[in-house]
Amino acid sequence: MSVFSVSQTLNRANSLIKKGNIDKANKLYLTVLENFPENLRAKEGLIKTHEAFAKVHTDQLLSLYAESQYQTLIDKVKNLLNTFSCAATLWNILGAAYAGQGKFENATDAYKKAILIKP
């Protein structure tokens, strides 16, 4: 992948995010990072796609939290994190779910991951 091609790919991914096509944008950022693991624009874009994806699901996840359905919430968030591990929002929600269960060490670990992603 040439520098010009990388730039085009990143521009295309940014355009896809604006159009709401988060999955395709995510794949493009991952493609760039496979070839150029230290590409800052791709890393930042990947975080953007993960946060955008998390926002789409936030209402549903927060409803589960409000209903004290912590284990269901934990299962759903972990599933989402398999694909969108750079979503600080998901890590925060996971931390809150663990705290709701009284699993404070797990909650702390989740919160720390969120802070590493988005200080």
DOPALO-296879 format. One record per residue (C-alpha): residue number from 1; y negated, z, x. Coordinates in nm, 4 decimals. Example, Ala and Ser with C-alpha at 12.3 -4.5 7.8 and 13.67 -1.06 7.14 Angstrom:
BEGIN
DOZA,1,0.4500,0.7800,1.2300
DOZA,2,0.1060,0.7140,1.3670
***
This chain:
BEGIN
DOZA,1,0.0000,0.0000,0.0000
DOZA,2,-0.3282,-0.1087,0.1590
DOZA,3,-0.6519,0.0891,0.1474
DOZA,4,-0.7929,-0.1635,-0.0993
DOZA,5,-0.4823,-0.1293,-0.3144
DOZA,6,-0.5092,0.2508,-0.3027
DOZA,7,-0.8691,0.2349,-0.4164
DOZA,8,-0.7795,-0.0026,-0.6991
DOZA,9,-0.4909,0.2196,-0.8065
DOZA,10,-0.7110,0.5294,-0.8102
DOZA,11,-0.9809,0.3486,-1.0082
DOZA,12,-0.7183,0.2311,-1.2568
DOZA,13,-0.5838,0.5863,-1.2915
DOZA,14,-0.9348,0.7205,-1.3574
DOZA,15,-0.9836,0.4562,-1.6233
DOZA,16,-0.6527,0.5514,-1.7871
DOZA,17,-0.7553,0.9180,-1.8042
DOZA,18,-1.0761,0.8224,-1.9843
DOZA,19,-0.8700,0.6217,-2.2329
DOZA,20,-0.6356,0.9159,-2.2887
DOZA,21,-0.3342,0.7570,-2.1222
DOZA,22,-0.2518,1.0636,-1.9183
DOZA,23,0.1132,0.9844,-1.8443
DOZA,24,0.0381,0.6468,-1.6843
DOZA,25,-0.2516,0.7916,-1.4851
DOZA,26,-0.0251,1.0709,-1.3636
DOZA,27,0.2325,0.8172,-1.2425
DOZA,28,-0.0319,0.6199,-1.0547
DOZA,29,-0.1606,0.9292,-0.8752
DOZA,30,0.1957,1.0243,-0.7824
DOZA,31,0.2559,0.6738,-0.6465
DOZA,32,-0.0470,0.7024,-0.4195
DOZA,33,0.0601,1.0496,-0.3053
DOZA,34,0.4094,0.9260,-0.2212
DOZA,35,0.2551,0.6855,0.0288
DOZA,36,-0.0458,0.8947,0.1298
DOZA,37,0.0375,1.2650,0.0716
DOZA,38,-0.3024,1.3845,0.1959
DOZA,39,-0.5166,1.1532,-0.0197
DOZA,40,-0.7787,1.3869,-0.1617
DOZA,41,-0.8824,1.1588,-0.4498
DOZA,42,-0.5224,1.1307,-0.5640
DOZA,43,-0.4710,1.5077,-0.5403
DOZA,44,-0.7859,1.5737,-0.7427
DOZA,45,-0.6878,1.3080,-0.9944
DOZA,46,-0.3429,1.4572,-1.0318
DOZA,47,-0.4991,1.7931,-1.1140
DOZA,48,-0.7236,1.6191,-1.3701
DOZA,49,-0.4265,1.4581,-1.5422
DOZA,50,-0.2382,1.7849,-1.5494
DOZA,51,-0.5336,1.9711,-1.6981
DOZA,52,-0.5934,1.6949,-1.9536
DOZA,53,-0.2292,1.7114,-2.0557
DOZA,54,-0.2449,2.0905,-2.0838
DOZA,55,-0.5514,2.0683,-2.3100
DOZA,56,-0.3602,1.8431,-2.5493
DOZA,57,-0.0956,2.1155,-2.5872
DOZA,58,-0.3167,2.4248,-2.5649
DOZA,59,-0.3615,2.4828,-2.9390
DOZA,60,0.0126,2.4770,-3.0031
DOZA,61,0.0810,2.7052,-2.7080
DOZA,62,-0.1906,2.9514,-2.8062
DOZA,63,-0.0498,2.9641,-3.1595
DOZA,64,0.2828,3.0753,-3.0158
DOZA,65,0.1007,3.3412,-2.8142
DOZA,66,-0.0888,3.4641,-3.1200
DOZA,67,0.2421,3.4923,-3.3061
DOZA,68,0.3913,3.6936,-3.0152
DOZA,69,0.6592,3.4275,-2.9650
DOZA,70,0.6513,3.4885,-2.5923
DOZA,71,0.9961,3.3600,-2.4966
DOZA,72,0.9478,3.0349,-2.6882
DOZA,73,0.6085,3.0006,-2.5232
DOZA,74,0.7534,3.0657,-2.1772
DOZA,75,1.0254,2.8064,-2.2337
DOZA,76,0.7759,2.5429,-2.3519
DOZA,77,0.5308,2.6077,-2.0687
DOZA,78,0.8038,2.5993,-1.8036
DOZA,79,0.9211,2.2674,-1.9449
DOZA,80,0.5671,2.1278,-1.9269
DOZA,81,0.5238,2.2610,-1.5742
DOZA,82,0.8239,2.0572,-1.4612
DOZA,83,0.6018,1.7517,-1.4971
DOZA,84,0.2508,1.8953,-1.4851
DOZA,85,0.2748,2.1647,-1.2185
DOZA,86,-0.0915,2.1284,-1.1188
DOZA,87,-0.2227,2.2461,-1.4568
DOZA,88,-0.3906,2.5807,-1.3931
DOZA,89,-0.4239,2.6246,-1.7693
DOZA,90,-0.0466,2.6180,-1.8108
DOZA,91,0.0013,2.8716,-1.5334
DOZA,92,-0.2552,3.0999,-1.7014
DOZA,93,-0.0784,3.0709,-2.0357
DOZA,94,0.2537,3.1430,-1.8662
DOZA,95,0.1015,3.4527,-1.7077
DOZA,96,-0.0255,3.5728,-2.0451
DOZA,97,0.3176,3.5201,-2.2032
DOZA,98,0.4865,3.7188,-1.9281
DOZA,99,0.2271,3.9938,-1.9645
DOZA,100,0.2977,3.9974,-2.3379
DOZA,101,0.6620,4.0658,-2.2554
DOZA,102,0.5645,4.3375,-2.0101
DOZA,103,0.6853,4.1308,-1.7130
DOZA,104,0.3796,4.1998,-1.5040
DOZA,105,0.5183,4.0843,-1.1702
DOZA,106,0.6016,3.7442,-1.3204
DOZA,107,0.2589,3.7374,-1.4841
DOZA,108,0.0891,3.8090,-1.1520
DOZA,109,0.2850,3.5304,-0.9815
DOZA,110,0.1824,3.2826,-1.2527
DOZA,111,-0.1837,3.3866,-1.2323
DOZA,112,-0.1776,3.3482,-0.8533
DOZA,113,-0.0497,2.9905,-0.8899
DOZA,114,-0.3314,2.9148,-1.1320
DOZA,115,-0.5865,3.0519,-0.8871
DOZA,116,-0.4430,2.8445,-0.6012
DOZA,117,-0.4864,2.5303,-0.8110
DOZA,118,-0.8283,2.6127,-0.9514
DOZA,119,-0.9985,2.9028,-0.7687
***
